[in-house]
Amino acid sequence: MAQATYVLVIFVTGETPSSRRQIEQLQDLLEREFTGLYRLSVVNVFKDPDAAVRHDVFATPTVVRLLPEPVRRIVDGLRDRERVLSGLELEHAVSADASRA
């Protein structure tokens, strides 16, 4: 895979059906919109609470866009495509890339 344009982390609580659904919804969106342009990591806050503290995560599910900077985050609402794109400023980044072409 080429170098990721977007580096994202989703923080979930446990390996529950709800957590799996949230991860799948985000992965589906990213594959549709940014195939080959992202790297997504999953952090279970029960197994790695220090990661949640390091990234200022206080609720789950939370998605954090680490790169490109500045860091952006959204909490819950991963079914809403526009909210995810807008909250993580992915829509803006895509528009900016298109204008450079």
Steps between C-alpha positions, in 0.01 A plus 500: 500500500621850423569740783178577686359848454282467810601330823200423718434315824162378621464448875238246609397332824547127478431255224123537500260481207458877529876560486537270198214682326662841563833376363333348193305820429817708511697250290221490240494879475879524473516230233228669293651847526875455554610156375875471549527846656455420868631291787252409771595358839257364757556551872295313758508735800449207739827347376692827449359774725830692481447557126162656573659732756784596262246596231255677735224245437230511766210327320463226243481452218740782419686538171818705502665622180868525592631599158498730326521745786326663674348207687122468466255276685138401502301310759226255394275563200706287261192409294470859381739528203492880482560535874803271484650672195435846638602424860830347392544764229542229239260665259704822504824312442355319199378830351842657553673204332265523202568872456877433481461248217 
